[in-house]
């Protein structure tokens, strides 16, 4: 089976990072935020998109159903 070298590299780095922080996702996120601050790059955040649930109820659909 062929393996993509880029995917393999990303997975290796992910596994090293997870091992460094004992698979603690909160610790990994804290570290990434600190690296982000130290980078000096501009960080952009976008507001979450809102879903109008009332229109889904009016159409008789639940949130997980798609319109056909």
PDB file with one MODEL, atoms N, CA, C and O in Angstrom:
MODEL        1
ATOM      1  N   UNK A   1       0.850  -1.193   0.000  1.00  0.00           N
ATOM      2  CA  UNK A   1       0.000   0.000   0.000  1.00  0.00           C
ATOM      3  C   UNK A   1       0.887   1.246   0.000  1.00  0.00           C
ATOM      4  O   UNK A   1       1.854   1.325   0.757  1.00  0.00           O
ATOM      5  N   UNK A   2       0.556   2.208  -0.846  1.00  0.00           N
ATOM      6  CA  UNK A   2       1.313   3.436  -0.962  1.00  0.00           C
ATOM      7  C   UNK A   2       1.012   4.348   0.223  1.00  0.00           C
ATOM      8  O   UNK A   2      -0.138   4.467   0.645  1.00  0.00           O
ATOM      9  N   UNK A   3       2.051   4.992   0.760  1.00  0.00           N
ATOM     10  CA  UNK A   3       1.866   5.924   1.865  1.00  0.00           C
ATOM     11  C   UNK A   3       2.307   7.313   1.423  1.00  0.00           C
ATOM     12  O   UNK A   3       3.362   7.488   0.813  1.00  0.00           O
ATOM     13  N   UNK A   4       1.480   8.282   1.743  1.00  0.00           N
ATOM     14  CA  UNK A   4       1.783   9.671   1.405  1.00  0.00           C
ATOM     15  C   UNK A   4       2.807  10.189   2.417  1.00  0.00           C
ATOM     16  O   UNK A   4       2.533  10.171   3.617  1.00  0.00           O
ATOM     17  N   UNK A   5       3.966  10.646   1.972  1.00  0.00           N
ATOM     18  CA  UNK A   5       5.000  11.098   2.909  1.00  0.00           C
ATOM     19  C   UNK A   5       4.572  12.311   3.731  1.00  0.00           C
ATOM     20  O   UNK A   5       4.997  12.458   4.877  1.00  0.00           O
ATOM     21  N   UNK A   6       3.747  13.170   3.169  1.00  0.00           N
ATOM     22  CA  UNK A   6       3.287  14.345   3.917  1.00  0.00           C
ATOM     23  C   UNK A   6       2.357  13.918   5.041  1.00  0.00           C
ATOM     24  O   UNK A   6       2.478  14.399   6.168  1.00  0.00           O
ATOM     25  N   UNK A   7       1.441  13.027   4.742  1.00  0.00           N
ATOM     26  CA  UNK A   7       0.519  12.520   5.765  1.00  0.00           C
ATOM     27  C   UNK A   7       1.316  11.805   6.857  1.00  0.00           C
ATOM     28  O   UNK A   7       1.034  11.972   8.043  1.00  0.00           O
ATOM     29  N   UNK A   8       2.295  11.020   6.463  1.00  0.00           N
ATOM     30  CA  UNK A   8       3.129  10.306   7.435  1.00  0.00           C
ATOM     31  C   UNK A   8       3.866  11.281   8.346  1.00  0.00           C
ATOM     32  O   UNK A   8       3.969  11.052   9.551  1.00  0.00           O
ATOM     33  N   UNK A   9       4.380  12.369   7.772  1.00  0.00           N
ATOM     34  CA  UNK A   9       5.094  13.370   8.572  1.00  0.00           C
ATOM     35  C   UNK A   9       4.153  14.046   9.558  1.00  0.00           C
ATOM     36  O   UNK A   9       4.505  14.231  10.723  1.00  0.00           O
ATOM     37  N   UNK A  10       2.962  14.415   9.104  1.00  0.00           N
ATOM     38  CA  UNK A  10       1.979  15.066   9.978  1.00  0.00           C
ATOM     39  C   UNK A  10       1.602  14.139  11.128  1.00  0.00           C
ATOM     40  O   UNK A  10       1.506  14.578  12.274  1.00  0.00           O
ATOM     41  N   UNK A  11       1.390  12.878  10.834  1.00  0.00           N
ATOM     42  CA  UNK A  11       1.025  11.908  11.877  1.00  0.00           C
ATOM     43  C   UNK A  11       2.167  11.707  12.869  1.00  0.00           C
ATOM     44  O   UNK A  11       1.935  11.573  14.070  1.00  0.00           O
ATOM     45  N   UNK A  12       3.391  11.687  12.369  1.00  0.00           N
ATOM     46  CA  UNK A  12       4.553  11.520  13.256  1.00  0.00           C
ATOM     47  C   UNK A  12       4.663  12.709  14.209  1.00  0.00           C
ATOM     48  O   UNK A  12       4.876  12.533  15.408  1.00  0.00           O
ATOM     49  N   UNK A  13       4.517  13.914  13.671  1.00  0.00           N
ATOM     50  CA  UNK A  13       4.597  15.122  14.502  1.00  0.00           C
ATOM     51  C   UNK A  13       3.453  15.151  15.513  1.00  0.00           C
ATOM     52  O   UNK A  13       3.650  15.523  16.670  1.00  0.00           O
ATOM     53  N   UNK A  14       2.266  14.760  15.076  1.00  0.00           N
ATOM     54  CA  UNK A  14       1.106  14.710  15.980  1.00  0.00           C
ATOM     55  C   UNK A  14       1.366  13.750  17.136  1.00  0.00           C
ATOM     56  O   UNK A  14       1.089  14.067  18.293  1.00  0.00           O
ATOM     57  N   UNK A  15       1.900  12.576  16.811  1.00  0.00           N
ATOM     58  CA  UNK A  15       2.179  11.576  17.850  1.00  0.00           C
ATOM     59  C   UNK A  15       3.255  12.056  18.811  1.00  0.00           C
ATOM     60  O   UNK A  15       3.167  11.807  20.013  1.00  0.00           O
ATOM     61  N   UNK A  16       4.279  12.748  18.292  1.00  0.00           N
ATOM     62  CA  UNK A  16       5.332  13.287  19.162  1.00  0.00           C
ATOM     63  C   UNK A  16       4.778  14.348  20.096  1.00  0.00           C
ATOM     64  O   UNK A  16       5.115  14.384  21.279  1.00  0.00           O
ATOM     65  N   UNK A  17       3.925  15.212  19.556  1.00  0.00           N
ATOM     66  CA  UNK A  17       3.316  16.277  20.369  1.00  0.00           C
ATOM     67  C   UNK A  17       2.412  15.677  21.444  1.00  0.00           C
ATOM     68  O   UNK A  17       2.451  16.104  22.597  1.00  0.00           O
ATOM     69  N   UNK A  18       1.616  14.710  21.080  1.00  0.00           N
ATOM     70  CA  UNK A  18       0.720  14.059  22.047  1.00  0.00           C
ATOM     71  C   UNK A  18       1.520  13.385  23.149  1.00  0.00           C
ATOM     72  O   UNK A  18       1.149  13.459  24.320  1.00  0.00           O
ATOM     73  N   UNK A  19       2.618  12.726  22.783  1.00  0.00           N
ATOM     74  CA  UNK A  19       3.451  12.042  23.784  1.00  0.00           C
ATOM     75  C   UNK A  19       4.114  13.058  24.715  1.00  0.00           C
ATOM     76  O   UNK A  19       4.235  12.812  25.915  1.00  0.00           O
ATOM     77  N   UNK A  20       4.541  14.191  24.169  1.00  0.00           N
ATOM     78  CA  UNK A  20       5.198  15.233  24.967  1.00  0.00           C
ATOM     79  C   UNK A  20       4.279  15.741  26.078  1.00  0.00           C
ATOM     80  O   UNK A  20       4.741  16.076  27.169  1.00  0.00           O
ATOM     81  N   UNK A  21       2.988  15.795  25.797  1.00  0.00           N
ATOM     82  CA  UNK A  21       2.016  16.307  26.765  1.00  0.00           C
ATOM     83  C   UNK A  21       1.154  15.200  27.355  1.00  0.00           C
ATOM     84  O   UNK A  21       0.075  15.466  27.884  1.00  0.00           O
ATOM     85  N   UNK A  22       1.620  13.968  27.266  1.00  0.00           N
ATOM     86  CA  UNK A  22       0.926  12.825  27.853  1.00  0.00           C
ATOM     87  C   UNK A  22      -0.529  12.739  27.373  1.00  0.00           C
ATOM     88  O   UNK A  22      -1.432  12.415  28.144  1.00  0.00           O
ATOM     89  N   UNK A  23      -0.733  13.032  26.100  1.00  0.00           N
ATOM     90  CA  UNK A  23      -2.064  12.980  25.474  1.00  0.00           C
ATOM     91  C   UNK A  23      -3.097  13.882  26.145  1.00  0.00           C
ATOM     92  O   UNK A  23      -4.297  13.617  26.071  1.00  0.00           O
ATOM     93  N   UNK A  24      -2.630  14.949  26.800  1.00  0.00           N
ATOM     94  CA  UNK A  24      -3.522  15.901  27.470  1.00  0.00           C
ATOM     95  C   UNK A  24      -3.869  17.008  26.473  1.00  0.00           C
ATOM     96  O   UNK A  24      -3.056  17.893  26.209  1.00  0.00           O
ATOM     97  N   UNK A  25      -5.082  16.948  25.924  1.00  0.00           N
ATOM     98  CA  UNK A  25      -5.485  17.892  24.892  1.00  0.00           C
ATOM     99  C   UNK A  25      -5.452  19.333  25.386  1.00  0.00           C
ATOM    100  O   UNK A  25      -5.054  20.227  24.638  1.00  0.00           O
ATOM    101  N   UNK A  26      -5.857  19.576  26.616  1.00  0.00           N
ATOM    102  CA  UNK A  26      -5.844  20.939  27.162  1.00  0.00           C
ATOM    103  C   UNK A  26      -4.414  21.474  27.206  1.00  0.00           C
ATOM    104  O   UNK A  26      -4.183  22.638  26.881  1.00  0.00           O
ATOM    105  N   UNK A  27      -3.459  20.646  27.601  1.00  0.00           N
ATOM    106  CA  UNK A  27      -2.052  21.069  27.660  1.00  0.00           C
ATOM    107  C   UNK A  27      -1.514  21.337  26.260  1.00  0.00           C
ATOM    108  O   UNK A  27      -0.759  22.288  26.055  1.00  0.00           O
ATOM    109  N   UNK A  28      -1.896  20.510  25.303  1.00  0.00           N
ATOM    110  CA  UNK A  28      -1.464  20.716  23.914  1.00  0.00           C
ATOM    111  C   UNK A  28      -1.999  22.054  23.406  1.00  0.00           C
ATOM    112  O   UNK A  28      -1.269  22.817  22.775  1.00  0.00           O
ATOM    113  N   UNK A  29      -3.261  22.335  23.679  1.00  0.00           N
ATOM    114  CA  UNK A  29      -3.872  23.593  23.232  1.00  0.00           C
ATOM    115  C   UNK A  29      -3.211  24.795  23.892  1.00  0.00           C
ATOM    116  O   UNK A  29      -2.975  25.805  23.228  1.00  0.00           O
ATOM    117  N   UNK A  30      -2.910  24.709  25.182  1.00  0.00           N
ATOM    118  CA  UNK A  30      -2.219  25.807  25.873  1.00  0.00           C
ATOM    119  C   UNK A  30      -0.865  26.077  25.220  1.00  0.00           C
ATOM    120  O   UNK A  30      -0.497  27.228  24.986  1.00  0.00           O
ATOM    121  N   UNK A  31      -0.137  25.017  24.930  1.00  0.00           N
ATOM    122  CA  UNK A  31       1.175  25.158  24.306  1.00  0.00           C
ATOM    123  C   UNK A  31       1.046  25.803  22.924  1.00  0.00           C
ATOM    124  O   UNK A  31       1.828  26.690  22.582  1.00  0.00           O
ATOM    125  N   UNK A  32       0.082  25.372  22.141  1.00  0.00           N
ATOM    126  CA  UNK A  32      -0.108  25.951  20.816  1.00  0.00           C
ATOM    127  C   UNK A  32      -0.493  27.423  20.890  1.00  0.00           C
ATOM    128  O   UNK A  32      -0.048  28.222  20.066  1.00  0.00           O
ATOM    129  N   UNK A  33      -1.317  27.789  21.872  1.00  0.00           N
ATOM    130  CA  UNK A  33      -1.689  29.201  22.025  1.00  0.00           C
ATOM    131  C   UNK A  33      -0.481  30.048  22.396  1.00  0.00           C
ATOM    132  O   UNK A  33      -0.324  31.166  21.907  1.00  0.00           O
ATOM    133  N   UNK A  34       0.375  29.508  23.267  1.00  0.00           N
ATOM    134  CA  UNK A  34       1.598  30.224  23.641  1.00  0.00           C
ATOM    135  C   UNK A  34       2.516  30.402  22.432  1.00  0.00           C
ATOM    136  O   UNK A  34       3.066  31.483  22.226  1.00  0.00           O
ATOM    137  N   UNK A  35       2.681  29.355  21.640  1.00  0.00           N
ATOM    138  CA  UNK A  35       3.496  29.450  20.423  1.00  0.00           C
ATOM    139  C   UNK A  35       2.908  30.482  19.464  1.00  0.00           C
ATOM    140  O   UNK A  35       3.638  31.224  18.806  1.00  0.00           O
ATOM    141  N   UNK A  36       1.589  30.516  19.396  1.00  0.00           N
ATOM    142  CA  UNK A  36       0.896  31.463  18.543  1.00  0.00           C
ATOM    143  C   UNK A  36       1.219  32.891  18.972  1.00  0.00           C
ATOM    144  O   UNK A  36       1.505  33.740  18.128  1.00  0.00           O
ATOM    145  N   UNK A  37       1.176  33.163  20.279  1.00  0.00           N
ATOM    146  CA  UNK A  37       1.479  34.496  20.811  1.00  0.00           C
ATOM    147  C   UNK A  37       2.925  34.884  20.527  1.00  0.00           C
ATOM    148  O   UNK A  37       3.204  36.016  20.131  1.00  0.00           O
ATOM    149  N   UNK A  38       3.843  33.944  20.732  1.00  0.00           N
ATOM    150  CA  UNK A  38       5.272  34.235  20.544  1.00  0.00           C
ATOM    151  C   UNK A  38       5.648  34.407  19.078  1.00  0.00           C
ATOM    152  O   UNK A  38       6.685  34.996  18.774  1.00  0.00           O
ATOM    153  N   UNK A  39       4.839  33.913  18.183  1.00  0.00           N
ATOM    154  CA  UNK A  39       5.176  33.962  16.756  1.00  0.00           C
ATOM    155  C   UNK A  39       5.181  35.390  16.212  1.00  0.00           C
ATOM    156  O   UNK A  39       5.880  35.689  15.244  1.00  0.00           O
ATOM    157  N   UNK A  40       4.397  36.266  16.839  1.00  0.00           N
ATOM    158  CA  UNK A  40       4.320  37.640  16.365  1.00  0.00           C
ATOM    159  C   UNK A  40       3.415  37.816  15.154  1.00  0.00           C
ATOM    160  O   UNK A  40       3.272  38.924  14.638  1.00  0.00           O
ATOM    161  N   UNK A  41       2.818  36.750  14.712  1.00  0.00           N
ATOM    162  CA  UNK A  41       1.917  36.828  13.562  1.00  0.00           C
ATOM    163  C   UNK A  41       0.532  37.281  14.004  1.00  0.00           C
ATOM    164  O   UNK A  41       0.125  37.063  15.145  1.00  0.00           O
ATOM    165  N   UNK A  42      -0.174  37.909  13.091  1.00  0.00           N
ATOM    166  CA  UNK A  42      -1.536  38.337  13.373  1.00  0.00           C
ATOM    167  C   UNK A  42      -2.453  37.122  13.333  1.00  0.00           C
ATOM    168  O   UNK A  42      -2.435  36.354  12.371  1.00  0.00           O
ATOM    169  N   UNK A  43      -3.249  36.953  14.375  1.00  0.00           N
ATOM    170  CA  UNK A  43      -4.176  35.831  14.468  1.00  0.00           C
ATOM    171  C   UNK A  43      -5.593  36.371  14.296  1.00  0.00           C
ATOM    172  O   UNK A  43      -5.977  37.347  14.941  1.00  0.00           O
ATOM    173  N   UNK A  44      -6.353  35.739  13.436  1.00  0.00           N
ATOM    174  CA  UNK A  44      -7.711  36.184  13.142  1.00  0.00           C
ATOM    175  C   UNK A  44      -8.690  35.131  13.638  1.00  0.00           C
ATOM    176  O   UNK A  44      -8.500  33.937  13.404  1.00  0.00           O
ATOM    177  N   UNK A  45      -9.726  35.572  14.315  1.00  0.00           N
ATOM    178  CA  UNK A  45     -10.796  34.678  14.761  1.00  0.00           C
ATOM    179  C   UNK A  45     -12.105  35.163  14.154  1.00  0.00           C
ATOM    180  O   UNK A  45     -12.366  36.364  14.088  1.00  0.00           O
ATOM    181  N   UNK A  46     -12.901  34.239  13.726  1.00  0.00           N
ATOM    182  CA  UNK A  46     -14.192  34.569  13.156  1.00  0.00           C
ATOM    183  C   UNK A  46     -15.288  34.138  14.120  1.00  0.00           C
ATOM    184  O   UNK A  46     -15.146  33.125  14.804  1.00  0.00           O
ATOM    185  N   UNK A  47     -16.392  34.905  14.183  1.00  0.00           N
ATOM    186  CA  UNK A  47     -17.496  34.494  15.056  1.00  0.00           C
ATOM    187  C   UNK A  47     -18.129  33.212  14.531  1.00  0.00           C
ATOM    188  O   UNK A  47     -18.089  32.921  13.336  1.00  0.00           O
ATOM    189  N   UNK A  48     -18.711  32.455  15.453  1.00  0.00           N
ATOM    190  CA  UNK A  48     -19.387  31.230  15.059  1.00  0.00           C
ATOM    191  C   UNK A  48     -20.606  31.576  14.213  1.00  0.00           C
ATOM    192  O   UNK A  48     -21.262  32.597  14.419  1.00  0.00           O
ATOM    193  N   UNK A  49     -20.887  30.706  13.264  1.00  0.00           N
ATOM    194  CA  UNK A  49     -22.078  30.908  12.434  1.00  0.00           C
ATOM    195  C   UNK A  49     -23.293  30.455  13.219  1.00  0.00           C
ATOM    196  O   UNK A  49     -23.275  29.408  13.866  1.00  0.00           O
ATOM    197  N   UNK A  50     -24.330  31.237  13.159  1.00  0.00           N
ATOM    198  CA  UNK A  50     -25.579  30.916  13.844  1.00  0.00           C
ATOM    199  C   UNK A  50     -26.512  30.190  12.879  1.00  0.00           C
ATOM    200  O   UNK A  50     -26.602  30.550  11.706  1.00  0.00           O
ATOM    201  N   UNK A  51     -27.192  29.187  13.368  1.00  0.00           N
ATOM    202  CA  UNK A  51     -28.169  28.455  12.578  1.00  0.00           C
ATOM    203  C   UNK A  51     -29.551  28.810  13.095  1.00  0.00           C
ATOM    204  O   UNK A  51     -29.831  28.694  14.288  1.00  0.00           O
ATOM    205  N   UNK A  52     -30.401  29.238  12.196  1.00  0.00           N
ATOM    206  CA  UNK A  52     -31.767  29.579  12.583  1.00  0.00           C
ATOM    207  C   UNK A  52     -32.565  28.292  12.716  1.00  0.00           C
ATOM    208  O   UNK A  52     -33.061  27.756  11.726  1.00  0.00           O
ATOM    209  N   UNK A  53     -32.686  27.802  13.933  1.00  0.00           N
ATOM    210  CA  UNK A  53     -33.371  26.535  14.174  1.00  0.00           C
ATOM    211  C   UNK A  53     -34.874  26.640  13.970  1.00  0.00           C
ATOM    212  O   UNK A  53     -35.528  25.635  13.691  1.00  0.00           O
ATOM    213  N   UNK A  54     -35.427  27.826  14.102  1.00  0.00           N
ATOM    214  CA  UNK A  54     -36.883  27.963  13.945  1.00  0.00           C
ATOM    215  C   UNK A  54     -37.305  27.626  12.518  1.00  0.00           C
ATOM    216  O   UNK A  54     -38.392  27.086  12.309  1.00  0.00           O
ATOM    217  N   UNK A  55     -36.463  27.937  11.534  1.00  0.00           N
ATOM    218  CA  UNK A  55     -36.833  27.607  10.147  1.00  0.00           C
ATOM    219  C   UNK A  55     -36.806  26.106   9.936  1.00  0.00           C
ATOM    220  O   UNK A  55     -37.602  25.581   9.157  1.00  0.00           O
ATOM    221  N   UNK A  56     -35.911  25.406  10.611  1.00  0.00           N
ATOM    222  CA  UNK A  56     -35.852  23.958  10.499  1.00  0.00           C
ATOM    223  C   UNK A  56     -37.093  23.324  11.124  1.00  0.00           C
ATOM    224  O   UNK A  56     -37.638  22.359  10.588  1.00  0.00           O
ATOM    225  N   UNK A  57     -37.532  23.864  12.247  1.00  0.00           N
ATOM    226  CA  UNK A  57     -38.724  23.330  12.902  1.00  0.00           C
ATOM    227  C   UNK A  57     -39.942  23.596  12.037  1.00  0.00           C
ATOM    228  O   UNK A  57     -40.813  22.736  11.905  1.00  0.00           O
ATOM    229  N   UNK A  58     -40.009  24.781  11.448  1.00  0.00           N
ATOM    230  CA  UNK A  58     -41.139  25.127  10.589  1.00  0.00           C
ATOM    231  C   UNK A  58     -41.205  24.219   9.360  1.00  0.00           C
ATOM    232  O   UNK A  58     -42.286  23.927   8.849  1.00  0.00           O
ATOM    233  N   UNK A  59     -40.036  23.778   8.896  1.00  0.00           N
ATOM    234  CA  UNK A  59     -39.991  22.887   7.738  1.00  0.00           C
ATOM    235  C   UNK A  59     -40.208  21.434   8.133  1.00  0.00           C
ATOM    236  O   UNK A  59     -40.299  20.558   7.272  1.00  0.00           O
ATOM    237  N   UNK A  60     -40.290  21.181   9.425  1.00  0.00           N
ATOM    238  CA  UNK A  60     -40.496  19.821   9.889  1.00  0.00           C
ATOM    239  C   UNK A  60     -39.225  18.971   9.853  1.00  0.00           C
ATOM    240  O   UNK A  60     -39.296  17.743   9.798  1.00  0.00           O
ATOM    241  N   UNK A  61     -38.065  19.626   9.884  1.00  0.00           N
ATOM    242  CA  UNK A  61     -36.796  18.900   9.845  1.00  0.00           C
ATOM    243  C   UNK A  61     -36.070  19.081  11.172  1.00  0.00           C
ATOM    244  O   UNK A  61     -36.215  20.099  11.848  1.00  0.00           O
ATOM    245  N   UNK A  62     -35.299  18.084  11.520  1.00  0.00           N
ATOM    246  CA  UNK A  62     -34.450  18.217  12.698  1.00  0.00           C
ATOM    247  C   UNK A  62     -33.123  18.822  12.260  1.00  0.00           C
ATOM    248  O   UNK A  62     -32.884  18.969  11.061  1.00  0.00           O
ATOM    249  N   UNK A  63     -32.258  19.175  13.201  1.00  0.00           N
ATOM    250  CA  UNK A  63     -30.984  19.820  12.893  1.00  0.00           C
ATOM    251  C   UNK A  63     -30.064  18.965  12.046  1.00  0.00           C
ATOM    252  O   UNK A  63     -29.247  19.501  11.297  1.00  0.00           O
ATOM    253  N   UNK A  64     -30.172  17.658  12.144  1.00  0.00           N
ATOM    254  CA  UNK A  64     -29.219  16.806  11.452  1.00  0.00           C
ATOM    255  C   UNK A  64     -29.659  16.370  10.072  1.00  0.00           C
ATOM    256  O   UNK A  64     -28.884  15.757   9.337  1.00  0.00           O
ATOM    257  N   UNK A  65     -30.886  16.675   9.713  1.00  0.00           N
ATOM    258  CA  UNK A  65     -31.376  16.290   8.391  1.00  0.00           C
ATOM    259  C   UNK A  65     -30.985  17.351   7.368  1.00  0.00           C
ATOM    260  O   UNK A  65     -30.933  18.540   7.683  1.00  0.00           O
ATOM    261  N   UNK A  66     -30.717  16.920   6.161  1.00  0.00           N
ATOM    262  CA  UNK A  66     -30.382  17.859   5.099  1.00  0.00           C
ATOM    263  C   UNK A  66     -31.582  18.069   4.207  1.00  0.00           C
ATOM    264  O   UNK A  66     -32.431  17.190   4.064  1.00  0.00           O
ATOM    265  N   UNK A  67     -31.641  19.234   3.616  1.00  0.00           N
ATOM    266  CA  UNK A  67     -32.742  19.564   2.717  1.00  0.00           C
ATOM    267  C   UNK A  67     -32.439  18.967   1.345  1.00  0.00           C
ATOM    268  O   UNK A  67     -31.324  19.109   0.842  1.00  0.00           O
ATOM    269  N   UNK A  68     -33.395  18.320   0.752  1.00  0.00           N
ATOM    270  CA  UNK A  68     -33.184  17.703  -0.561  1.00  0.00           C
ATOM    271  C   UNK A  68     -33.886  18.447  -1.646  1.00  0.00           C
ATOM    272  O   UNK A  68     -33.809  18.057  -2.811  1.00  0.00           O
TER     273      UNK A  68
ENDMDL
END
